[in-house]
Amino acid sequence: MASNPFRDVVVLCVDDEVILSLLQAALEARDISFLAANNGREALEVAAEHRPDGVVLGHYLPDMTGGELAAKIKRVCPDTIIIMFSALPELPPEAVGFLDAFVHKSEGVRPLLLTLQRMLGRPQPEAR
């Protein structure tokens, strides 16, 4: 049995309840520690307290954009990988320089997980 490349990985997800439920199921199925926030203020508090390895965030948040949040998280946790998971057609200009990757929601969760794995420098899972 192969070792889990996500062992000890903590990921903060910031989006609406539906997306958070989807991401929680996908991440926890891979033994990734899941943290959640519904808005930017809450996400900043969680990031400062837990120092996650990665953050997955949407663009439209109740109190700020994903780009604004990414900039603020990078100030608090400069080494944290930030991936925008959004239905926007392209990366928003204010997010350039603060995001490590962009995955369109239409691609689904699998490309998001592969991007997260690659960004965190984890080995690719073995084919089954």
N, C-alpha and C positions, 0 to 999 in steps of 0.2 A: 504494500500500500504506500503510495507517494505521500510525502509530508505536505502539510497544508501551507501554501505560500502566503496565506493571509493570517497566519497565527500571530497574535499580538497586534494586529492592525486595528486602529480606531478611526472610524469615519463619521464625520458630522454631516448630516443632510439637512438642507434648508429649502423647504417648499411647502406646498399645501398638503392637507391630510391625505388625499388620495395618492399623490406621488410618494409621500413619506411611507405610506403602508407598502407600496410596491417596492421601494428601495429597501425598506427594513427586511422584507421577506427575502429579497435577493441577496442582500449582504449577510444576513444571519445564516442563510443556507450554506454560506461559505465560511462560517465561523468568524466573520468580521464583526467587531464590536460596533454597534450602531448607536449613534447619538442623534437626536432630532431637535430642530428648532422651527418654529412657524414664522419667524420674522427676523430681521437683521439684528435688532437689539438683543434678542434672546440668543441668537447665534454667536454674537460677540462675547457674551457672558460665558456660554458653554465652551467656546474656543479658548478663552483666557484660562478657564478652570482646568480643562482636560487636555489641551494641546494635542488635538487630533493629528493623525498622520495625513489625513486627506479630508477635504470638504467637497461635497457635491451640492451645488446650489442652482436654483432656478433664477430667471432674470426678474420676473415680476413678483416682488415681495411686498407685503403691506406697508412697510415703512421706508424702504429704499430699494434701489435696483440691485441686482446681483453684482454688477460691476462695482458699485459703491461699497457693497459689503466685502467683496474680494479685496479691495484696496485697504479697507480697515482691518481685515483679518491678517493680511500680509504684514501690517505694521506690528500686530501683536504676536503673530506666529509666522515669521518670514520663511521658514523651511517647510511649512505645510503646503501640500499639493492641493490646488483648487481647480475643480473641473465644473464648468457650467453645463448643466443638462437642461436644455431649453428648446422650445419650439420656435424660437427666433430663426429667421432665415440665415443669419450670419452673426458672428461675434459682434456685440455692441462696442462702439468706439471707446466708451469710457472704461471698458473692461480690459482693453489692450494693455499688456504689461503687468497685469495683476492675476490673470488666469493662466494656468498651466496647460489647459486643454478645453476644448468645446466639443460636446457630443449632442447632436440633434435628437430630440425626444422620439422622432419618427424612426430612428435607428433601433430603438429599444434598449433594454437594460444590458444585454450581453456585450455590445460594443463599449458601453460605459464601464462595465467591470473589467474588460480587457484593457481599456485605457488606464483605469485606476491601477491595475496590476503592473502595466508597463511603466507608469509614472513613478510608482513606488519601488521600482527596481526588483520586483518579484519575478521568479521564474515562471514561464508559461505552464499551465497545467498540461498533464499528459493527456493525449487523445484517448477516448474510451471506445 
